[in-house]
Amino acid sequence: LDGFVSSWNAGAERFKGYQATEIIGQHFSRFYKPEDQQDGKPERALATALSVGRYEDNGWRLRKDGSQFWAHVVVDLIRNEQGEPIGFAKITRDVSERREADLRLRDLARSNQDLEQFVHIASHDLREPLRKVLAFSDLLAQEEGARLSSDALAYIGSITAATRRMQALLASLLDLTRVNSQGRAFKPCALDEVLQEVCSDLQVVIRERQAQIEVGPLPAIEADAAQMRQLFQNLIENAIKYGRDGIAPLVQITALAEADPDTIQITVVDNGIGFEPQYAERIFGVFQRLHARDRYGGAGIGLSICRKICTRHGGDISATAQPGQGAQFTLRLRRRHRPDDC
């Protein structure tokens, strides 16, 4: 009860550096930093444990050699058969590595948030100048076109095309940053209904390419319905865009049996051009393209958005493919979320 060590196990010896003969009979305050000792932190720990039965804390502790480690400490009150306090059982865990990992994750999250804010502001501020470039290019072509040479008109056409590509790129970047910053709360979401809406929105391109979309029964989950629509629309649009010449696109969407009751697994399989297996991870990077822009349009951000949406929903997305044999995208999403998930 007075804070002097009466027993010492092998675990304590291993990461505090004291052998039992060196520490038994010594006061446990020697494990605290001098400023914590002067502040009375060891005594308050015992007083709390005596009062409520347990004390728990995270903080710096000292080894025999003077080095510090980040510890998770629990002090439990011990009573005899008559219920009288007779001492304390103190368990110390070295959680330095976990703390470092938590700090790195926190710094990464802060950096990612700063980067997203920068992209959002930069993209938003660039949209107005681009609109002016397009407007004046159109005016120049309309009002001065008769006096301009064919080369000059071609230059204006190139300016217009490049500006429109930049506008599309900025719009895609904004979509990417909005996945987290403007995501809606998770609510019950019927994925069957989501796919019906997506196919309805894409009916023009589906009809033009004579594509066939086969959707099996899909479960209901807790999700941001708008982001689920964006997720499946991106995947279906990609499957149609990267179809093989002379072959009608076929997209099959199926829910698989999942061993984990908290997770669903859905595959999106197409019969398109596929890709080399070594690019299975690269395709999810921002601005990563496997084909020339003049053959397949787009900003190269769609699959990045898909991954970010899956991550926000507690899951992931992966891909497998072979050249000329189509591709398969596998989605893993949580069925339910805690109230503080976002």
GIVENSUL-V282975 format. One record per pair of residues at least 6 apart in sequence whose C-alpha atoms are under 8 Angstrom apart, sorted by the first residue. I is the first residue (numbers start at 1). GAP is how many residues later the second one is. D is the distance in whole Angstrom. If there is no record, write none. Layout:
BEGIN
i;gap;d
I;GAP;D
I;GAP;D
END
This chain:
BEGIN
i;gap;d
1;45;8
1;84;8
1;85;6
1;86;4
1;87;6
2;85;8
3;24;6
3;25;6
3;26;8
3;43;7
4;20;7
4;21;6
4;22;5
4;23;4
4;24;6
5;18;7
5;19;5
5;20;5
5;21;6
5;22;6
5;23;6
6;18;5
6;19;6
7;13;7
7;17;6
8;11;8
8;12;5
8;15;8
8;16;7
9;11;7
12;6;8
12;80;8
13;6;5
13;7;7
15;48;7
15;79;8
16;46;7
16;47;5
16;48;6
17;46;6
17;47;5
17;48;7
18;45;8
18;46;6
28;14;8
29;8;7
29;13;6
30;32;8
31;30;5
31;31;5
31;32;7
32;10;7
32;28;7
32;29;5
32;30;6
33;27;7
33;28;6
33;29;6
36;6;8
45;10;6
45;30;8
46;9;7
46;29;7
48;6;7
48;7;6
49;6;5
49;26;6
49;27;6
49;28;6
50;27;6
50;35;8
53;23;6
53;24;5
54;20;7
54;21;6
54;22;5
54;23;6
55;18;8
55;19;6
55;20;5
55;21;7
56;16;8
56;17;6
56;18;5
56;19;6
57;15;6
57;16;5
57;17;7
58;12;7
58;13;6
58;14;5
58;15;6
59;11;6
59;12;5
59;13;7
60;8;6
60;9;6
60;10;5
60;11;6
61;7;6
61;8;6
61;9;6
61;10;6
62;6;5
62;7;7
63;6;8
69;25;7
69;26;8
69;27;6
70;24;6
70;25;6
70;26;5
70;29;7
71;21;6
71;22;5
71;23;5
71;24;6
71;25;7
72;20;6
72;21;5
72;22;7
72;23;7
73;17;7
73;18;6
73;19;5
73;20;6
74;16;6
74;17;5
74;18;7
75;13;6
75;14;6
75;15;4
75;16;6
76;12;5
76;13;5
76;14;6
77;8;7
77;9;8
77;10;6
77;11;5
77;12;6
78;7;6
78;8;6
78;9;5
78;10;5
78;11;7
79;6;4
79;7;5
79;8;7
80;6;6
116;61;5
117;60;8
119;54;7
119;55;7
119;58;7
120;53;8
120;54;6
120;57;7
123;47;5
123;48;8
123;50;7
123;51;7
124;46;8
124;50;8
127;40;7
127;43;8
130;33;6
130;36;8
130;37;7
133;27;8
133;30;7
134;26;6
134;29;7
134;30;8
137;19;6
137;22;8
137;23;7
141;12;7
141;15;7
145;8;7
165;134;8
168;130;8
168;131;7
169;130;5
172;127;7
172;129;6
172;130;8
173;128;7
175;130;8
176;125;8
176;128;8
176;129;5
176;132;8
179;48;8
179;126;7
179;129;7
179;130;6
179;133;8
180;132;7
180;162;8
183;41;7
183;44;8
183;159;8
184;40;6
184;42;8
185;38;8
185;39;6
185;157;7
186;36;5
186;37;4
186;38;5
186;39;8
186;151;8
186;156;7
187;34;8
187;35;5
187;36;5
187;37;7
187;38;8
188;32;7
188;33;6
188;34;4
188;35;6
189;31;5
189;32;5
189;33;6
189;34;6
189;35;7
189;36;6
190;28;8
190;29;7
190;30;4
190;31;7
191;27;6
191;28;6
191;29;6
191;30;7
191;37;8
192;25;7
192;26;5
192;27;7
192;28;8
194;31;7
194;34;7
194;35;6
195;20;8
195;34;7
195;37;7
197;32;8
198;31;6
198;34;7
198;35;6
199;14;8
202;31;8
206;6;7
206;34;8
209;31;7
209;39;7
209;40;7
210;38;6
210;39;7
211;29;7
211;37;5
211;38;5
211;39;6
211;40;8
212;36;7
212;37;6
212;38;5
212;39;6
213;37;6
213;38;5
213;39;6
213;40;8
214;36;8
214;37;6
214;38;5
214;39;6
215;37;6
215;38;5
215;39;6
216;36;8
216;37;6
216;38;5
216;39;7
217;37;7
217;38;7
218;36;7
218;37;6
219;36;8
220;115;8
221;113;7
221;114;5
221;115;6
222;112;8
222;113;6
222;114;5
222;115;7
223;90;7
227;82;7
228;81;8
230;76;8
231;74;8
231;75;5
231;78;7
234;68;6
234;69;7
234;72;7
235;33;8
235;68;8
235;71;8
236;15;7
239;10;7
239;12;7
239;31;6
239;32;8
239;33;6
240;9;6
240;10;8
240;32;8
241;55;7
242;30;6
242;31;6
242;32;8
242;54;8
243;6;6
243;28;7
243;29;4
243;30;6
244;27;8
244;28;5
244;29;5
244;80;8
249;21;7
249;22;6
249;23;7
250;20;6
250;21;6
250;22;8
251;17;7
251;18;6
251;19;5
251;20;7
252;15;8
252;16;6
252;17;5
252;18;6
253;13;7
253;14;6
253;15;5
253;16;7
254;12;6
254;13;5
254;14;7
255;9;7
255;10;6
255;11;4
255;12;6
256;8;7
256;9;5
256;10;6
256;11;7
257;7;8
257;8;7
258;6;6
258;7;6
262;72;6
262;73;5
262;74;7
263;69;7
263;70;6
263;71;4
263;72;5
264;67;8
264;68;6
264;69;5
264;70;6
264;71;6
265;65;7
265;66;6
265;67;5
265;68;7
266;64;6
266;65;5
266;66;7
267;61;7
267;62;6
267;63;4
267;64;6
268;60;6
268;61;5
268;62;6
269;57;7
269;58;6
269;59;4
269;60;6
270;56;5
270;57;6
270;58;7
271;54;6
271;55;4
271;56;7
272;52;7
272;53;7
272;54;4
272;55;7
273;50;6
273;51;4
273;52;6
273;53;5
273;54;8
274;47;5
274;48;5
274;49;5
274;50;5
274;51;6
274;52;4
274;53;5
275;46;6
275;47;5
275;48;5
275;49;7
275;51;8
275;52;7
276;45;7
276;46;6
276;47;6
277;43;7
277;44;6
277;45;6
280;38;7
280;39;6
280;40;6
280;41;8
281;37;7
281;38;7
282;6;7
283;6;7
283;7;8
283;20;7
283;21;8
284;17;8
284;19;5
284;20;5
284;23;7
285;16;7
285;18;8
285;19;6
286;14;6
286;15;5
286;18;6
287;12;6
287;13;4
287;14;6
288;12;5
288;13;7
289;11;6
306;11;8
307;9;6
307;10;6
310;6;5
310;7;7
310;21;7
310;22;7
310;23;6
312;30;7
313;20;6
313;21;6
313;29;8
314;19;6
314;20;6
315;16;7
315;17;5
315;18;4
315;19;6
316;15;6
316;16;5
316;17;7
317;12;7
317;13;6
317;14;5
317;15;6
318;11;6
318;12;5
318;13;7
319;8;7
319;9;6
319;10;4
319;11;6
320;7;6
320;8;5
320;9;7
321;6;4
321;7;6
END
